[in-house]
């Protein structure tokens, strides 16, 4: 009988301890990417790109994904469905977006609850410091607060892996804007190579060899003599 009392006492202590944990789980992880914010933001602002760096995609590559709403920005939504319990069903929707600065999403895990996530871009030197935050209200119950410890540990590990994959994806992409540049895809001038003033010459004199330059000078001299003969 005494051991039953011990078990009951232990359970009571665990329940009371649960009330000591915060009801809100928060996670924050950062990574430095050697690209300007303008080169990173388009990837984050379109959930169609998410699986290029998602830390969860490899868990079940057969997961079904549906992209809906606008092609980017607020309202852009990605829903997923998997038989794998580590992936499950849910959706994330962009609810706020500031160009080259921030993307905030609402996460809906169905019966498992909801959460908020945010990616912040802060210029740092020639690159960008990207910070990924997560927050979720686990509720007032002690068991849910105990679960919050597990969720925090899982999300922390996933966010670190995700940010490292994002860094590798962005820095290895050759079609992204170079560091410190901004490209306006709607402008023909932005796509054209930079050129100097119009010198009226197709060949830069500095690129000609000595023999070619002498030949041009001699031809110009002969034309001048011929013109002088006609003038006499």
C-alpha positions as CSV (number, residue, x, y, z in Angstrom):
1,X,0.0,0.0,0.0
2,X,2.9,2.4,0.8
3,X,4.3,2.2,-2.7
4,X,1.0,3.3,-4.1
5,X,1.1,6.4,-1.9
6,X,4.7,7.0,-3.2
7,X,3.4,6.9,-6.8
8,X,0.5,9.2,-6.1
9,X,2.8,11.6,-4.3
10,X,5.2,11.6,-7.3
11,X,2.4,12.2,-9.7
12,X,1.2,15.1,-7.6
13,X,4.7,16.6,-7.6
14,X,5.0,16.3,-11.4
15,X,1.6,18.0,-11.8
16,X,2.6,20.8,-9.5
17,X,6.0,21.2,-11.3
18,X,4.1,21.5,-14.6
19,X,2.5,24.7,-13.4
20,X,6.0,26.2,-12.9
21,X,6.8,25.9,-16.6
22,X,5.7,28.8,-18.9
23,X,2.6,28.1,-21.0
24,X,4.2,29.8,-24.0
25,X,7.1,28.0,-25.8
26,X,9.5,30.3,-27.6
27,X,12.5,29.4,-29.8
28,X,15.0,31.7,-31.6
29,X,17.9,30.6,-33.8
30,X,20.1,32.6,-36.2
31,X,22.5,32.1,-39.0
32,X,24.7,34.5,-41.1
33,X,24.3,34.3,-44.8
34,X,26.8,35.9,-47.2
35,X,24.1,37.5,-49.4
36,X,22.2,40.8,-49.0
37,X,18.6,40.7,-47.8
38,X,17.3,41.4,-51.3
39,X,18.8,38.0,-52.4
40,X,17.2,36.1,-49.6
41,X,13.8,37.7,-49.2
42,X,12.2,36.3,-52.4
43,X,12.9,32.7,-51.2
44,X,11.2,33.3,-47.9
45,X,8.3,35.3,-49.2
46,X,7.1,32.4,-51.5
47,X,6.2,29.2,-49.7
48,X,6.7,27.3,-53.0
49,X,10.4,27.6,-52.2
50,X,10.1,26.3,-48.7
51,X,11.0,22.7,-49.4
52,X,14.3,23.8,-50.9
53,X,15.5,24.3,-47.3
54,X,12.9,22.8,-45.1
55,X,14.3,20.7,-42.2
56,X,11.3,18.5,-42.3
57,X,11.0,17.7,-46.1
58,X,13.5,14.7,-45.9
59,X,11.4,13.0,-43.2
60,X,8.8,11.9,-45.7
61,X,9.5,13.0,-49.3
62,X,6.1,11.4,-50.3
63,X,4.2,14.1,-48.3
64,X,1.5,15.8,-50.3
65,X,1.8,19.6,-50.6
66,X,-0.7,22.1,-51.9
67,X,0.2,25.8,-52.5
68,X,-2.8,28.2,-52.6
69,X,-3.5,31.9,-52.4
70,X,-1.3,34.6,-53.9
71,X,2.0,33.5,-55.5
72,X,3.9,35.4,-52.7
73,X,3.5,37.6,-49.7
74,X,0.4,37.8,-47.4
75,X,-2.1,35.0,-48.1
76,X,0.4,32.7,-49.7
77,X,-0.4,29.3,-48.1
78,X,1.2,25.8,-48.0
79,X,-0.7,22.8,-46.8
80,X,0.8,19.4,-46.2
81,X,-0.5,15.9,-45.5
82,X,1.5,12.8,-44.5
83,X,0.8,9.4,-43.0
84,X,4.1,9.8,-41.1
85,X,3.3,10.9,-37.5
86,X,6.4,13.0,-37.4
87,X,5.0,15.1,-40.3
88,X,1.2,14.7,-40.0
89,X,-1.2,17.3,-41.4
90,X,-1.1,21.1,-41.2
91,X,-0.6,24.4,-43.0
92,X,1.4,27.6,-42.8
93,X,0.2,30.9,-44.2
94,X,2.1,34.2,-44.6
95,X,0.2,36.8,-42.5
96,X,2.7,39.6,-42.7
97,X,5.6,40.5,-45.0
98,X,8.0,43.5,-45.2
99,X,10.2,43.6,-48.3
100,X,13.8,42.5,-47.5
101,X,13.1,42.6,-43.8
102,X,10.6,40.1,-42.4
103,X,8.2,37.3,-43.2
104,X,5.7,36.1,-40.5
105,X,3.6,32.9,-40.8
106,X,0.7,31.3,-39.0
107,X,1.2,27.6,-38.4
108,X,-1.9,25.3,-38.0
109,X,-1.2,21.7,-36.8
110,X,-4.9,20.8,-36.5
111,X,-5.7,19.1,-33.2
112,X,-2.1,19.6,-32.0
113,X,-2.6,23.4,-31.9
114,X,-1.3,26.5,-33.6
115,X,1.9,28.6,-33.5
116,X,3.5,31.7,-35.0
117,X,6.9,31.8,-36.8
118,X,8.9,34.7,-38.1
119,X,12.0,35.2,-40.2
120,X,13.8,38.4,-39.8
121,X,16.5,39.8,-42.1
122,X,19.1,42.2,-40.7
123,X,21.9,43.5,-42.9
124,X,25.3,42.8,-41.4
125,X,28.4,43.8,-43.4
126,X,28.1,42.4,-46.9
127,X,25.7,39.7,-45.8
128,X,22.6,39.2,-43.7
129,X,21.8,37.9,-40.2
130,X,18.7,35.7,-40.5
131,X,16.8,35.0,-37.3
132,X,14.0,32.4,-37.2
133,X,11.6,32.5,-34.2
134,X,8.8,30.3,-33.1
135,X,6.1,30.8,-30.4
136,X,3.2,28.7,-29.3
137,X,0.7,28.9,-26.4
138,X,0.7,25.4,-24.9
139,X,-2.3,26.1,-22.6
140,X,-2.7,26.3,-18.9
141,X,-2.7,22.5,-18.2
142,X,0.4,21.1,-16.5
143,X,0.7,18.2,-18.9
144,X,0.6,20.6,-21.9
145,X,3.4,22.6,-20.3
146,X,5.5,19.5,-19.8
147,X,4.9,18.8,-23.5
148,X,6.2,22.3,-24.2
149,X,9.7,21.2,-23.1
150,X,9.6,18.5,-25.7
151,X,8.3,20.8,-28.4
152,X,11.0,23.4,-27.6
153,X,13.8,20.9,-27.9
154,X,12.4,19.5,-31.2
155,X,11.8,22.9,-32.8
156,X,15.3,24.2,-31.7
157,X,17.0,21.3,-33.4
158,X,14.9,21.6,-36.6
159,X,15.4,25.4,-36.8
160,X,19.2,25.0,-36.6
161,X,19.1,22.4,-39.4
162,X,16.7,24.5,-41.5
163,X,18.8,27.7,-41.2
164,X,22.0,25.8,-42.2
165,X,20.2,24.4,-45.2
166,X,18.9,27.9,-46.1
167,X,22.4,29.2,-45.9
168,X,23.8,26.5,-48.2
169,X,20.9,26.9,-50.6
170,X,21.2,30.7,-50.9
171,X,25.0,30.9,-51.0
172,X,25.2,28.1,-53.6
173,X,22.6,29.6,-56.0
174,X,24.1,31.4,-58.9
175,X,20.9,33.1,-60.2
176,X,20.5,35.3,-57.0
177,X,21.5,39.0,-56.9
178,X,25.2,39.5,-56.0
179,X,26.1,41.0,-52.7
180,X,25.3,44.7,-52.4
181,X,23.2,44.8,-55.6
182,X,19.5,45.2,-56.3
183,X,18.0,44.0,-59.6
184,X,14.7,45.3,-60.9
185,X,13.4,42.5,-63.2
186,X,11.0,44.9,-64.7
187,X,13.7,47.2,-66.1
188,X,15.6,46.4,-69.2
189,X,18.4,48.6,-68.1
190,X,19.0,46.5,-65.0
191,X,19.5,43.5,-67.1
192,X,21.9,45.1,-69.5
193,X,25.7,45.1,-68.7
194,X,27.1,48.4,-67.6
195,X,28.9,50.3,-70.3
196,X,31.0,53.5,-70.5
197,X,30.4,56.6,-72.6
198,X,30.0,56.3,-76.4
199,X,33.5,56.9,-77.9
200,X,32.4,56.3,-81.4
201,X,34.8,53.4,-81.8
202,X,34.0,49.7,-81.9
203,X,37.5,48.8,-80.8
204,X,39.2,50.2,-77.7
205,X,42.6,51.5,-78.6
206,X,44.0,50.0,-75.5
207,X,43.0,46.5,-76.9
208,X,44.9,47.0,-80.2
209,X,48.3,45.7,-80.8
210,X,51.1,48.0,-82.0
211,X,51.0,46.7,-85.7
212,X,47.3,47.2,-86.0
213,X,47.5,50.7,-84.5
214,X,50.3,51.7,-87.0
215,X,48.2,50.4,-89.9
216,X,45.3,52.6,-88.9
217,X,47.5,55.7,-88.6
218,X,49.1,55.0,-92.0
219,X,45.7,54.6,-93.7
220,X,44.5,57.9,-92.1
221,X,47.7,59.6,-93.4
222,X,47.2,58.4,-96.9
223,X,43.6,59.6,-96.9
224,X,44.8,63.0,-95.8
225,X,47.4,63.3,-98.6
226,X,44.8,62.3,-101.2
227,X,42.4,65.0,-100.0
228,X,45.1,67.6,-100.2
229,X,45.9,66.7,-103.8
230,X,42.3,67.2,-104.8
231,X,42.2,70.6,-103.1
232,X,45.1,71.9,-105.1
